[in-house]
Amino acid sequence: PNYTLALLPAATCYAVVRWKTGKIITWKYFIWSVFLPSLLMLGWQYYFTYTTQSSYLQAGESSSILFAPFAAVSSNSNFIGVKFLCSIIFPLFVTITFGKRLKRYPEYFLALLIFIWGSLYFYLLAEPGVYLTQQRFLWSASIGLFLWFLTSMRVLISEGGIPFMGRPLSRSVQFCYAIFIVSVACGIVKYCVDAGWLSRLGVGL
């Protein structure tokens, strides 16, 4: 549901923009394959989660969705702006480097829209009580960021080339690859910290 929650408005915006710019859109296919199934699934998920007494609800707690900008993300995290910038720095530099050539990759824009909508949910919405710190809308932003990373890597490989494959790489392309390596390394370290592996090895992180 988190992916669908971000996909539905993103795909709708994407289809409308393509339609406005003269691209062919099969609206019947879009409505029956994306729009209606997404609405049905999200409607069922909303009913199950917020209108019935589900088994995961704590005694005396009622779950709902609140418009509370930065309430969830700041409940157990600091330096939100810095962390956000660090998380998007790779696709951001790919966008800057190949801005004029991105129109060749429509999937890039769909992934970017999914990330934008997922981030809006994560940073602007929250759930009250014990669910505030669970940050369940984080999944929408994370899935969108993952897809944006993948499509940005495709653009980088297609337009910039692959290291050590005989084709000389420009400095901007080399910088994009360096940022990607650092981002992946930081992600691995973060995973190890969250899993508690580093503390078991005596590393104080």
N, C-alpha and C positions, 0 to 999 in steps of 0.2 A: 504493500500500500504506500510506503514512503516514496518509492520510485514513481508509482502511478500518480501520486499527489503532485509531484513536480512535472511529470511528463504531460499530463492533461493540459494545463495552461500553456506550457512551452510548445507543445505540438500545435495547439490552436493558434497561438501567435505566429508560429513558423508558417503554418498553412495560409493564414490571412496575409502575411507579408509576401509570400510567393504569389498568391492570387493577385494582390495589388500591383506587383511588379510584372505581371503578364505571364507568369509561369503556369503550367498546366497543373491543376489540382483536381483529383478525383474525389469530390466531396462525398459521394455515396460510400466509397471505400473508407474514407477517413471517419465518417460518422459511425459506420457499422463495425469497423475494426478497432478504432481507438476511442472515439468519444463516448458512445453509449456503454461499451463494456467497462470503461474506466469509471463512469458515473455510477453504474450499478455496483461495482466492487467497492468504491469509496463510500457509497451510501450504506452498504451493508456493514462495512468496517466501522463507520461512524455510529451506526445503531448499536452494534455489538459492544463498542468501547465506551460510548458516552451516554447511552440511554438505557442500558440494562445493567444489572448488578453482576458484573463479570467476576470470575473467581479470583482474579489478581487484585481486585480492589481491597484496600485496607478497611477495617471496620470503622464506620463513621466518616469515611472519605468519599467524596463524589468527584469524579474526574470530568473535566471540561476543557475547552480551549479558550485561552485569554489572549487579547492583544496587549502584549507587555514587552515592548522593545528592549532587547538585551537582558531581560530578566533571567531567562534560562541559561544563556551562554555565560553570563557573569556570576552564576550561582556557585560555581566551583572552578573558576578560571580568571586569571588576570591578563593584562596586556592583550586585550582582544584584538585591537587594531593591528598590532605587530604580528600576531599569530595568523590573522586573516591574510595579511600581505605575504607572509612567508609561505602560506599554503597555496597561493595562486601565482607565485613568482615565475614558475616555469611556463605555464600556458600564457601568462601575461607577456613575457619576453618573446615567446613565439609569435604572439599576436602583433607585437611591435615590429618584429623582424620581417614578417611576411604579410603585413597588413593588406597590401594591394593584391596579393595572390590568394587570399583566403576565399574569395568568391568561387574558386574552383572546387571547394570542399563544403558542400551544403551541410554535411553531417557535423561539421565543426560548429556551425551556428545553432543547430538543434541542441547539441551538447551544451553549448554556452547558455542557451535559454533554460535548459533543465537545471544547470547549476545556479543561475540567477534566481529562479523560482524556489529551488530548494533552499538557497541561502536566505531568501526573504522569509520563508517559513521558520527557519532555525533562529534567525536573529530577531524576528518580530513577534513570534507566537510563543506561548508557554502554557504549561499545565499547572494547576495550583497544587498546594499541599506537598505530599511526599513525592509527587511526580515532577516537581520543578527541576530537581537536580538530575533526573534520569535523561533529560534532553533527547526525547524520542524523535524530535524533528531533525536531529543531527543527521540521521540516516539519509534524509532527502538531499541535504547539502553534500554529504559525503559521496553519494552515488553520482550526483551531478558533477562534482569535482573529478571523480575517477574517469567519467566519460570525457570530460574536457581535457584531462591529461592524455587519454588515449588518442583523441582526435588531433590534439596538438602535436603529439609524437608522430602521427602519420604525416601531418603537414611538414614537420621538421625533416623527416626522412625523405619524403618525396621531393621537397623543394631544396633542401640543403645538402642532402647526401648522407652517406653513412661513413663514420670514421674508419680509417685503415682499409678502405676499399678502392684505393687508387685515385679517387677524385679529391683534389685539394678543397678543403673547407675554409670558408671565410671566417674571420674572427668572430663575427656575430653568431654564426652557426656553432662554432666551437664553444662560445660562451653559453649558448642555449643547452648544449650537451653537458657542459660543466654544471649548470644549474640543475639539470635533471638528475645527474649523479648525486649531487649534494642532497637534493630533495628525497631521493630514494633512500640514501644513507640515513638521513634524519628520521624517515619513516620507520626504518628497521630498528633504530635505537629506541624510538618512541614505543614501538610494539614490544621490544624487550623489557622496557621499563614498566609498561602496563602489565605485562605477564609476570613480572617479578623475577625474571631470569638474572638481571644484573645484580640485584640485591643478594641473590643466592650465591653469586660469585664474589661478593664482597665489594662491589662497586657502588659507591654511595650516590646514586642518582634518584 
